[in-house]
Amino acid sequence: MEFVAVLVIILPTLEGPAYLFMAYDPFRDKIFNQQVEADDSPESLLKFIYYLAEDPLFPTEIKEGFTLVLHKYEHLADRMQRILTPLNGTLLFNEVFHHHLTLPVLKHFEQFLKRRVK
C-alpha cells in the first residue's frame, strides 16, 4: 500500500488567503489534483478528496490500495472514508508521519517561492 499525504498551503493574495490543496505520493514523487479554494473548511476538504478520487491518473495508477495521510480533520473521517472505500483507500491521522511525508514538497515549494521573489 502506498501513502499519499494531503497538503493545504495558504497563499497570500490581494483578496485574502487562498488555500492550495494537493495530494503528494512520495513513492512515485507525484503531486495530484492541485486546486485552490477560498477556505479550508470541511466542505473544501471533502470536495478536494472527491476530485482526487475522480482524477483519472490517481486511482488507475495505485493498484494495491493506498492510505491517505492527514494531520487533522479527524472529525471528517467517516465522510472521507466513504469517498475512498471504492478506490481501496484508507485513512491515517498522524501529524509526525504527515510532516515526514510532506517535508520534501514544502521545502521545494519554499525554494520555488524564494526564487520567484528575487
N, C-alpha and C positions, 0 to 999 in steps of 0.2 A: 504494500500500500504506500502511496505517496502522500506526503504532507504538503498542503497548499495553504499559505498564510494570507489572510485578508489584511490589507493595509488601508488606512484612511489618513491622507496627508492634507493638512489645512494650508491652503494657499491664499495669501492676501490679494484682494482685488480692489479696485476703486469703489465697487458696490458693496464691499464687505467680504467676509471669508467665503471661499469656495472649498468644497470637500472633494478631494480626488480619491475615489475608491478603486482599488485594484487587487488582484489576487496574484501571488507570486509562488511559482513552483520551483523551489531551489534545485531539485533533482535534474530538471531539464533547463534550468536557468531561463524561465519563460514567465512573462507577465501577461495576464489575461484581463480582458474586459475593463479597460480603464473608462471610468465615467465620472463626470463632475456633477455634484449636487449642491443645492443651496444650504443644506444642513446635514448633520449626521444622525438624524432621527431614526427610530426603528423602521419607519416606512422606507427611508432611503436605503438602509442596510438590506432590508428584505428584498427591495427592488433590485439592488445590485446582485444579490445572491441568485435571484430568479434569472436575471440576464446572464449571469455567469453560467448557470445551468443550461441556458439556451445557446451559449456560444458554440458555434459548430466545431471549433477545434478542441475545446475543453473536454467535453465528455467522450469524444471519439478517440482522443489520444491516451486517456487514462483507462486502461483496460481492467486492471486488478482492483479497482476501487481507490478511494482517497480519503484523507482526513483533512477537513478544513480547520485550520488553527486560528483562533481568535484570542485576544487578550481581555475582552469584555463582552458584553451583550448576552450574558448567561440567561437573562430573563426571556430572551427570544429563541432559546434552544429548540423548543418544540416546533415552532413555526419554521425555523431554518431547516430542521431535520426533515420535515415534510417535503421541502423542496429538494433536498439532497438524496433522499432514500431511493428514488427511481434511478439515480446515477451510481448507486452503490457507494454513496458518500456518508461519512460520519463527521462528528464534531469533536473538537478538543478545545477546552478553555484553559490556557496555561500561559501566563504572562512571560515567564522566563524563556520558555521554548519559543514562543511567538517572537520575542526580541531576538533570539538567536537566529531564527529563520529570516527575519526581515532586515537585520543589520546591514547585509551587503547592498540591498536595494536602497536603503535610506542613505548610506554613505555615497553611493553612486549618484543619487538624486541631489544630495547636498553639493557634491563636486560639480555637477552639471549647473546648478544654480549659481555657484560661485563664478564659474567661467562666463556665464551669461551677464553677470553684473559688471565685469571688467570692461 
